[in-house]
């Protein structure tokens, strides 16, 4: 099966993939972010039955690259007819350069932008049809705290589905360590290849169904790292890798 040929990578290897993409292959962070965010939006649309008109979607973002991907998804979902609210859980001044470009773009669109701790009480969580978690990415190395931790707990109280980008916020992608506050996602769309921590048995209740997203990593780059990767995305840019009900003993690839 194709699934058996897909390698699992560490966080350190994914950092190297990102570095080589930019430095050796001229694929910018902005391009990767656009690919990630568009795939996230497509998965959200599919999970809402392809009907976005009047759907209420809350995209929760941080100020890093994971948040930038969430902002790209928010832009696409709004363009496709959804009623989108973006909840930002870090101060505006903390945005990194590339995510800031995404933030500045959505400020020109019919998207409600809310900062946690300021006017977040105006979010009608009970009307959400879907929550997208794009708060923290694979760079997490300590437990979430403050507004981030509070927001994670709020997300976990909601009854609507949750999709996490790359990893549920609060979950370590290297060893699968679960911090005090972790988003409990129905689905996780991880980028490129599955990370080791996401396949940890204890992580399954937080990861939910695990999907892989194409961010346009060249096969030659993987070969440079000693990885043999089949053409995973030859039929679709989103691939289902594991479904929650089969964890940990069984996996499927569609």
PLY file of the C-alpha trace (Angstrom):
ply
format ascii 1.0
element vertex 254
property float x
property float y
property float z
element edge 253
property int vertex1
property int vertex2
end_header
0.00 0.00 0.00
1.08 3.58 -0.64
0.51 4.31 3.04
3.26 1.91 4.07
5.76 3.80 1.91
5.14 7.20 3.51
7.92 8.04 5.98
7.27 9.68 9.31
9.51 12.63 10.13
10.72 14.40 13.23
10.23 18.07 13.98
13.94 18.65 13.28
13.59 17.07 9.85
10.59 19.27 9.05
12.59 22.33 10.05
15.25 21.22 7.59
12.63 20.68 4.87
11.41 24.24 5.37
14.97 25.58 5.29
15.88 23.76 2.09
12.63 24.80 0.42
13.61 28.44 0.89
17.40 28.38 0.60
17.99 25.68 -2.02
14.83 25.53 -4.10
13.59 29.11 -4.08
10.17 28.21 -2.70
9.35 31.04 -0.36
7.66 30.88 3.00
4.84 32.93 1.51
4.29 30.27 -1.18
4.27 27.47 1.39
1.89 29.43 3.59
-0.45 30.00 0.65
-0.43 26.28 -0.19
-1.08 25.32 3.42
-3.88 27.82 3.91
-5.66 27.00 0.67
-5.61 23.28 1.47
-6.92 24.06 4.94
-9.79 26.02 3.41
-10.56 23.18 0.99
-10.66 20.65 3.84
-12.96 22.96 5.81
-15.27 23.28 2.81
-15.38 19.51 2.35
-16.16 18.93 5.99
-19.03 21.40 5.79
-20.52 19.44 2.92
-19.20 21.88 0.29
-21.87 24.37 1.33
-20.34 27.54 2.75
-23.14 30.03 2.19
-24.15 31.37 5.61
-21.77 28.97 7.39
-20.18 30.55 10.47
-16.48 29.76 10.75
-14.15 30.98 13.48
-10.44 30.87 12.59
-8.27 31.14 15.70
-4.71 32.25 14.99
-1.44 33.11 16.64
1.18 35.53 15.35
3.52 32.92 13.83
3.62 31.04 10.55
0.88 28.63 11.62
-1.35 31.63 12.21
-0.42 32.94 8.77
-1.72 29.72 7.22
-4.94 30.15 9.17
-5.31 33.69 7.83
-4.92 32.42 4.26
-7.68 29.89 4.93
-9.87 32.64 6.37
-9.42 34.69 3.21
-10.40 31.81 0.91
-13.37 30.77 3.02
-14.67 34.32 3.06
-14.23 34.57 -0.72
-16.19 31.33 -1.08
-19.17 32.69 0.83
-18.62 31.77 4.47
-19.19 34.17 7.35
-15.69 34.25 8.83
-14.47 35.58 12.15
-10.74 35.63 12.92
-9.79 35.48 16.59
-6.19 36.54 17.21
-4.77 35.32 20.51
-1.54 37.35 20.53
-0.96 41.12 20.33
-0.89 42.60 16.83
2.67 43.86 17.34
3.94 40.27 17.71
3.11 39.21 14.15
6.12 37.95 12.22
6.78 39.58 8.83
5.07 37.06 6.50
2.04 36.39 8.72
1.70 40.17 9.10
1.21 40.44 5.33
-1.66 37.96 5.61
-3.13 39.90 8.51
-2.96 43.17 6.62
-4.77 41.55 3.68
-7.72 40.22 5.67
-8.18 43.64 7.27
-9.39 44.82 3.84
-11.93 42.00 3.51
-15.42 41.44 4.96
-13.94 39.39 7.79
-14.53 40.19 11.44
-11.17 40.48 13.24
-11.23 40.08 17.01
-8.35 40.14 19.51
-8.61 37.80 22.48
-9.01 39.60 25.76
-10.33 42.78 24.13
-13.60 42.22 22.30
-13.66 38.43 22.09
-16.85 38.42 24.12
-18.56 39.53 20.91
-17.92 36.12 19.30
-21.10 34.05 19.29
-19.42 30.69 19.79
-22.72 28.84 19.88
-23.40 29.80 16.25
-20.08 28.45 14.97
-20.42 25.66 12.42
-16.66 25.08 12.41
-13.59 26.23 14.34
-10.15 26.26 12.74
-7.21 26.07 15.14
-4.12 27.77 13.72
-2.65 29.04 16.96
0.58 27.09 17.44
2.63 25.06 14.97
5.40 22.50 15.16
7.75 24.95 16.93
5.99 24.53 20.28
8.51 23.78 23.07
6.61 24.77 26.22
3.10 24.64 27.54
0.60 27.26 26.39
-0.25 29.91 28.94
-2.31 33.05 29.39
-4.79 33.94 26.66
-3.62 31.08 24.47
-4.36 28.49 27.16
-7.70 30.14 27.93
-8.67 30.12 24.26
-7.72 26.47 23.89
-9.98 25.58 26.81
-12.78 27.63 25.23
-12.40 25.79 21.93
-12.59 22.46 23.74
-15.94 23.46 25.27
-17.56 23.92 21.86
-19.74 21.24 20.25
-18.95 22.15 16.63
-16.15 20.39 14.70
-12.57 21.61 15.03
-9.82 21.39 12.40
-6.22 21.99 13.49
-3.51 23.15 11.11
-0.32 21.06 11.22
-0.86 20.03 14.86
-3.45 20.57 17.56
-2.21 23.62 19.47
-0.53 22.46 22.66
0.70 19.12 21.26
4.42 18.53 20.74
4.97 17.18 17.21
8.29 15.54 18.03
7.46 13.11 20.83
3.72 13.60 21.13
4.02 15.21 24.53
0.67 16.62 25.63
0.86 19.91 27.49
-1.71 21.10 30.03
-3.88 22.82 27.40
-4.29 21.03 24.07
-6.89 21.57 21.37
-9.03 18.46 20.95
-9.47 18.43 17.17
-11.82 16.35 15.07
-9.32 16.58 12.21
-5.71 17.68 11.84
-4.23 18.78 8.52
-0.49 18.35 8.85
1.86 19.69 6.22
3.87 17.52 3.82
4.57 14.37 5.88
3.22 12.96 9.16
5.20 14.08 12.20
6.25 11.51 14.79
4.40 13.13 17.68
1.07 13.09 15.87
1.20 9.29 15.70
1.76 8.84 19.42
-1.01 6.66 20.87
-1.83 9.24 23.54
-2.19 11.93 20.88
-4.99 10.24 18.93
-7.83 11.77 20.97
-6.45 15.24 20.21
-5.40 14.76 16.58
-8.62 13.11 15.39
-8.54 12.16 11.70
-5.08 12.93 10.32
-4.73 14.43 6.85
-1.62 15.34 4.87
-1.48 18.54 2.81
0.67 19.25 -0.24
2.85 22.34 0.23
4.86 21.59 -2.95
7.94 19.93 -1.48
10.06 18.61 -4.40
10.78 14.88 -4.28
14.46 15.64 -4.88
14.52 17.56 -1.60
13.34 14.50 0.29
16.02 12.43 -1.46
18.59 14.96 -0.26
17.53 14.10 3.30
17.69 10.37 2.66
13.90 9.97 2.53
12.07 7.96 -0.11
8.67 9.56 -0.57
6.17 8.30 -3.16
3.99 10.76 -5.14
1.51 11.14 -2.27
-0.46 13.95 -3.84
-0.74 12.67 -7.40
-4.55 12.49 -7.14
-5.36 15.20 -4.59
-3.56 17.88 -2.62
-5.16 16.55 0.58
-4.77 12.92 1.63
-6.38 11.10 4.54
-3.62 9.27 6.41
-5.28 7.98 9.58
-8.82 7.96 10.87
-9.35 8.26 14.59
-11.45 5.12 14.96
-8.58 2.93 13.71
-5.93 4.27 16.09
-3.45 2.97 17.14
-3.47 -0.45 15.50
-4.72 0.33 12.03
-4.27 3.03 9.40
-5.87 3.82 6.08
-4.88 5.97 3.17
-7.42 7.17 0.65
0 1
1 2
2 3
3 4
4 5
5 6
6 7
7 8
8 9
9 10
10 11
11 12
12 13
13 14
14 15
15 16
16 17
17 18
18 19
19 20
20 21
21 22
22 23
23 24
24 25
25 26
26 27
27 28
28 29
29 30
30 31
31 32
32 33
33 34
34 35
35 36
36 37
37 38
38 39
39 40
40 41
41 42
42 43
43 44
44 45
45 46
46 47
47 48
48 49
49 50
50 51
51 52
52 53
53 54
54 55
55 56
56 57
57 58
58 59
59 60
60 61
61 62
62 63
63 64
64 65
65 66
66 67
67 68
68 69
69 70
70 71
71 72
72 73
73 74
74 75
75 76
76 77
77 78
78 79
79 80
80 81
81 82
82 83
83 84
84 85
85 86
86 87
87 88
88 89
89 90
90 91
91 92
92 93
93 94
94 95
95 96
96 97
97 98
98 99
99 100
100 101
101 102
102 103
103 104
104 105
105 106
106 107
107 108
108 109
109 110
110 111
111 112
112 113
113 114
114 115
115 116
116 117
117 118
118 119
119 120
120 121
121 122
122 123
123 124
124 125
125 126
126 127
127 128
128 129
129 130
130 131
131 132
132 133
133 134
134 135
135 136
136 137
137 138
138 139
139 140
140 141
141 142
142 143
143 144
144 145
145 146
146 147
147 148
148 149
149 150
150 151
151 152
152 153
153 154
154 155
155 156
156 157
157 158
158 159
159 160
160 161
161 162
162 163
163 164
164 165
165 166
166 167
167 168
168 169
169 170
170 171
171 172
172 173
173 174
174 175
175 176
176 177
177 178
178 179
179 180
180 181
181 182
182 183
183 184
184 185
185 186
186 187
187 188
188 189
189 190
190 191
191 192
192 193
193 194
194 195
195 196
196 197
197 198
198 199
199 200
200 201
201 202
202 203
203 204
204 205
205 206
206 207
207 208
208 209
209 210
210 211
211 212
212 213
213 214
214 215
215 216
216 217
217 218
218 219
219 220
220 221
221 222
222 223
223 224
224 225
225 226
226 227
227 228
228 229
229 230
230 231
231 232
232 233
233 234
234 235
235 236
236 237
237 238
238 239
239 240
240 241
241 242
242 243
243 244
244 245
245 246
246 247
247 248
248 249
249 250
250 251
251 252
252 253
